[in-house]
Amino acid sequence: MTHPLIPALFEIANPIARDLGLEIVEIVFQTNKRPPVLRVDIRNLDSDTGLEDCEKMSRALETALDSAEILPGAYVLEISSPGISRQLTTDREFTTFKGFAVIVTTREEDGGTKEWRGKLQGRDEGTIYLNQKGRALELARPSIVSVRLDDRR
């Protein structure tokens, strides 16, 4: 379940990221840790995301969050890049990573799971489309457990 502060955190973080030539990929607020951890995943729009990008975003976002006073008490701010094995969830991510190698996990009728590997071709309301070595593969979205980038390819 998404923390209720996430939309407000996106509103604060998105303009900062835009000004720095970055994009916010994901924000997670882990309140089960002491102190709570606010993790913000960023992506550089022009090149590989580096430590310098994370440092700039961290300084700017920390100042903005302190001014906004929306986070109660102490917290740890972590800025990072999403990494290659990240899960794809949004329409934008499916468009951005079209042609990339992915692993799709489906739930089978017997209750087990199965992994499908291939190049992502896209998705619509009912189906995720893969290319497996030249063969078109269609997987029904209701059976999809997860779609993540494949770091083996």
Phi, psi and omega per residue, in radians:
M1 nan 2.363 -3.117
T2 -1.328 2.407 3.116
H3 -1.161 2.459 -3.087
P4 -1.112 -0.314 3.120
L5 -1.443 -0.175 -3.057
I6 -0.983 -0.826 3.123
P7 -1.015 -0.736 3.121
A8 -1.150 -0.639 3.112
L9 -1.154 -0.684 3.056
F10 -1.077 -0.729 3.140
E11 -1.063 -0.629 3.122
I12 -1.344 -0.761 -3.004
A13 -1.361 -0.610 -3.063
N14 -1.021 -0.841 3.137
P15 -1.124 -0.614 3.108
I16 -1.111 -0.843 3.137
A17 -1.047 -0.791 3.140
R18 -0.998 -0.790 3.141
D19 -1.095 -0.465 -3.130
L20 -1.655 0.064 -3.117
G21 1.308 0.488 -3.102
L22 -2.071 2.956 3.075
E23 -2.271 2.419 3.040
I24 -1.427 2.134 3.141
V25 -1.619 -0.760 -3.094
E26 -2.775 2.587 3.013
I27 -2.252 2.253 3.120
V28 -2.258 2.290 3.086
F29 -1.981 1.888 -3.075
Q30 -1.648 1.636 -3.094
T31 -1.460 -0.086 3.114
N32 -1.419 -0.048 3.115
K33 -1.824 2.718 3.118
R34 -2.136 1.995 -0.119
P35 -1.239 2.851 3.115
P36 -1.014 2.636 -3.127
V37 -1.988 2.186 3.029
L38 -1.795 1.918 -3.134
R39 -1.845 2.207 3.125
V40 -2.099 2.055 3.094
D41 -1.645 2.260 -3.116
I42 -2.122 2.814 3.060
R43 -2.404 2.306 3.051
N44 -1.326 2.256 -3.063
L45 -1.358 -0.301 -3.055
D46 -1.932 -0.354 -3.104
S47 -2.729 -3.036 3.089
D48 -1.081 2.490 3.118
T49 -1.321 2.215 -3.088
G50 -2.094 3.091 3.137
L51 -1.038 -0.658 3.129
E52 -1.072 -0.695 3.089
D53 -1.075 -0.775 -3.132
C54 -1.118 -0.718 3.138
E55 -1.125 -0.794 3.129
K56 -1.072 -0.783 -3.128
M57 -1.137 -0.703 -3.122
S58 -1.074 -0.845 -3.128
R59 -1.085 -0.820 -3.088
A60 -1.184 -0.742 -3.106
L61 -1.232 -0.660 3.121
E62 -1.037 -0.762 3.117
T63 -1.100 -0.779 -3.128
A64 -1.145 -0.707 3.142
L65 -1.180 -0.678 3.094
D66 -1.091 -0.713 3.128
S67 -1.178 -0.682 -3.094
A68 -1.273 -0.463 3.129
E69 0.904 0.755 3.125
I70 -1.703 -0.268 3.131
L71 -1.711 2.082 -3.112
P72 -1.319 2.257 3.041
G73 1.249 -2.889 -3.112
A74 -1.326 2.628 3.076
Y75 -2.713 2.843 3.068
V76 -1.878 2.261 3.108
L77 -1.767 2.127 3.082
E78 -2.058 2.195 3.068
I79 -1.999 2.259 -3.126
S80 -2.648 2.964 3.012
S81 -1.572 2.684 -2.998
P82 -1.200 -0.362 3.139
G83 1.432 2.791 -3.041
I84 -1.310 -0.455 -3.070
S85 -1.623 0.366 -3.083
R86 -1.269 2.650 -3.140
Q87 -1.407 2.459 3.093
L88 -1.671 2.307 -3.119
T89 -2.328 -0.615 -3.019
T90 -1.653 2.771 3.077
D91 -0.995 -0.701 -3.132
R92 -1.077 -0.720 3.122
E93 -1.135 -0.690 3.118
F94 -1.149 -0.564 3.067
T95 -1.290 -0.802 -3.117
T96 -1.040 -0.707 -3.024
F97 -1.742 0.326 3.052
K98 -1.050 2.303 -3.123
G99 1.612 -0.183 3.116
F100 -1.453 2.685 3.066
A101 -1.272 2.298 -3.138
V102 -2.325 2.838 2.995
I103 -2.073 2.118 3.111
V104 -1.892 2.170 3.086
T105 -1.782 2.225 3.125
T106 -2.046 2.669 3.038
R107 -1.603 2.225 -3.115
E108 -1.559 2.844 -3.123
E109 -1.045 -0.536 -3.123
D110 -1.411 0.063 3.124
G111 1.643 -0.206 3.103
G112 -1.412 -3.069 3.089
T113 -2.185 2.796 3.111
K114 -2.427 2.469 3.097
E115 -1.814 2.377 3.092
W116 -2.073 2.291 3.115
R117 -2.021 2.451 3.103
G118 3.084 -3.074 3.100
K119 -1.604 2.255 -3.119
L120 -1.174 2.226 3.101
Q121 -1.863 -0.351 3.113
G122 2.538 -3.024 3.070
R123 -2.692 2.734 2.985
D124 -2.323 -2.885 -3.061
E125 -1.034 -0.574 -3.022
G126 -1.974 -0.219 -2.938
T127 -2.500 2.567 2.925
I128 -1.915 2.335 -3.056
Y129 -1.910 2.258 3.094
L130 -2.161 2.781 2.973
N131 -2.037 2.017 3.109
Q132 -1.882 1.670 3.111
K133 0.890 0.820 3.096
G134 1.586 -0.149 -3.141
R135 -1.747 2.230 3.127
A136 -1.319 2.363 -3.129
L137 -2.268 2.296 3.118
E138 -2.051 2.172 3.140
L139 -2.036 2.247 -3.104
A140 -1.205 2.228 -3.091
R141 -1.044 -0.597 3.126
P142 -1.056 -0.430 -3.124
S143 -1.579 -0.080 -3.064
I144 -1.340 2.213 3.042
V145 -1.618 -0.784 3.132
S146 -2.784 2.732 3.008
V147 -2.298 2.141 3.139
R148 -2.410 2.705 3.107
L149 -1.145 2.497 -3.112
D150 -1.696 1.986 -3.096
D151 -1.464 0.016 3.117
R152 -1.493 -0.172 -3.071
R153 -2.068 nan nan
